[in-house]
Amino acid sequence: MKLDVIKLDGAKGGSIELSDAIFGIEDIRGDILQRMITWQLAKRRSGNHKIQVRNEVSRTGKKMYKQKGSGGARHGSRRAAQFVGGAKAHGPVVRSHAFDLPKKFRALALRHALSSKAKSGALVIVDSVAVTDPKTSALRAQLGKLGLTNALVIAGAEVDTNFALASRNIPNLDVLPNAGLNVYDVLRRQTLVLTKDAVDAINARFAEKEAA
């Protein structure tokens, strides 16, 4: 697969050959993408929701009244869940929501995410994303001319400082280094923008996985 390379000013920057094994999958599996996104969102959950269980409620443990003879139900503590101020039964406690997903499956999901952008025509390859001045208005105008109003930019090994400063206040624009490439962020934006360095890093990343 061959795509044209453009520059931020709209000029042509040649072309680049993309791997069909990474960007050319025809049958996009939605179930694979769904499982991967669920894994990512579950992993980032803090899991710090907490209620007071019975042994944490600050109430007396003395028996409320005698066991028999009251004509009512038999109770032993005011900490029980059925009383006002008592504990909550079966409530949430601090825990991890993460679950396991094989590395090969995660790599496959990323291939499908990248291929889905290429198949829908929402993949843009740029020469680089370095700017001379950290001016938000100027960068927004440049991106607007390129039609990039809702995009994820994978900038390379490191994000250019001026580009990061200029882009951080632009809505619906995410900028990440190569290491930050992930399925959720790829799919949550309409357009995926890769630099030539990012494409090389993606090819190297999957070459290492295949070698392993």
N, C-alpha and C positions, 0 to 999 in steps of 0.2 A: 504494500500500500504506500502510495506516494502522496504527500501533502505539501502545499506551498507554505513557505516560511515568510512571515511579514515582520515589519519593524513597528515600533510604537508610533512612529509618525505616518504609518500607512504605506511606506515604500516596500517594494518586494525585496525579499532576502534570500531568494533561491528556493530550493525544495529539499525535502528530507524523506528518507525511506523509513517507514514504520513496519515493525514486525507484525505479520498476520497472526502469529500465535498470541500476541498481547493485545493488539488493537483491531484484529480482524475476525473475531468470533461472530458468526452470523446468528446462531440460536442463543439469544440472551435469556438466561434462566432467572426469572424474577424471584423464584423461591430461594436461590442461592444468595441473591442480594438482600432479600428480606432477613434471612438468618444471620447474615453478616452484620447488618445494621442493628438487629436486636442484640447481638453480642457486644457491639461497640457501646450502645446506649446502656446496657446492663452493667458493663464494666465501669462506666463513668459515674454510676449512681453512688452517692456517699453512703447510703444505708444507715444513717445515724438517727432515724426516727425511733422513738423510745417511749414506752409507757411504764408506769410503776407496777411491778408485779407484786404479788401478795406480801412477800417478805420485805418489801421496800416501803410500804405504806406506813406512815407514822400515826398509828392508832393503837389503842390498847389491845393486848392479846387476852385480856381477862374474859372469861365466859360471860355472856350478856345476861343470862338468867338461867335458872335451874333447868336441867334436862327435861324433866317431865312436870306435868301439872299446870302448865300455863295455858293449855288449850290451843297453842299455836305451834308453828314449826320449831324444830330443835336447832339452835344455832350455837356456835362456839366462839365466834370472833366477829368483830365489827369490820375487819379488814376484807371480808368476803365481797365479791363483786356485786352482789345484789343490794348492798347498802350504799347510801349516799356517802361519798368520801372514801369508799373502799377501792380496792384494786380493780383493774380492768382484766377481764378474762380473755385469754388468747389474743392479746394485742401485739403490735409490732415491737420488735427488739432490735438492737444494733446487730447488723449482719452484712455480709457481702452478697451482692446480687450477681456477681460474676459467675460465668460457667465456662467450661472448656470448649474450644473449637480447634480442630486440627490445623496446623500451619499450612498444609497443602490446600485445605478448604479455603482458608483466608486468602492465600495467593490466587486461587481460582476465582474467588469473588472479586478481587481487584482487577483481574483480567476482564471479567464480564463488565465491570463498571467502566473501565477504560474503553472497551469495545462498544458499549452502548452509546458513549459520547461520540465516538468516531462514526458509528452507524447512523446516528441521527444528525450528523453534520454540526455537532456542537463542540467540536474539538478544534482548537486554534493553536498553531505553533508560531512562536515569536522568536526572533533572534536573541533578544535579551530584554530585561526589564529594569535596566539601570537608567536613572534620570540625573540631570546635573543639579537641579534645584528641587527642594522638597515643597513644591507648590501643589496643593490639593486641587485648586481650580484648573490649573494647566493640565494635570494628569487626568482629571475627570473629563475635560474637553477631548483629550487624546483618545481615551477609552470610549467616549461617546461616538466619535467618528468611526471607530472600529466596531461599534455595535455591542460593546462589552458593558452592559448595564447590570448584569447579574452573573458573576463569574467567580471561579476559583482559579487563582494564579499559583502555579508551582514554579518558583523563581530560580531554583538551582540549589547548589550546596549551601549557600547563605543568601539571605534576602538583602538586596542593596539597601543601605541605610536611608538614603534619600527617598527611594521608592516606598519603603515601609512607612516613613513619616508622612509622605504625600497621600498614601492610600488608606491610612487607618481611620479617617473620618468619612470615607466614601461608603455609603450604605450598599449592602448586598455585594460587597467585594471582599473576598478572603484571600490572604497572601500567606503561603506556607513554603518552607524549604523542602528539599527532596524528601527528607526524613519524615515530614508531616503528611505525605500523601496517604489518604485513606478513603475507603469506600463511602462512608457517610458524607464527608465533605464534598466528594466528587458528585454525588447524586443530589445533594441539597441545593446546588447552584445550576443554573441553566447551561452555562458554558464552562468548559475546562480549557484553561490556557497553560500550555507547557512551553518552557524555554527549550532551546536545543540541548543545553546542559541537562535539563530535567529528563528529556527523552533518553539521553545517553545513560543517565543514572537508572532509569527504569529498566532499560535493556540489561544493564549490568546486574541489577537486583534480581531479575528473573533468571539470568544466566547462572548466578551463584546458586539459586534454589534448584535449578535443574542439575547442576554439577553435584550438589549434595544428595 
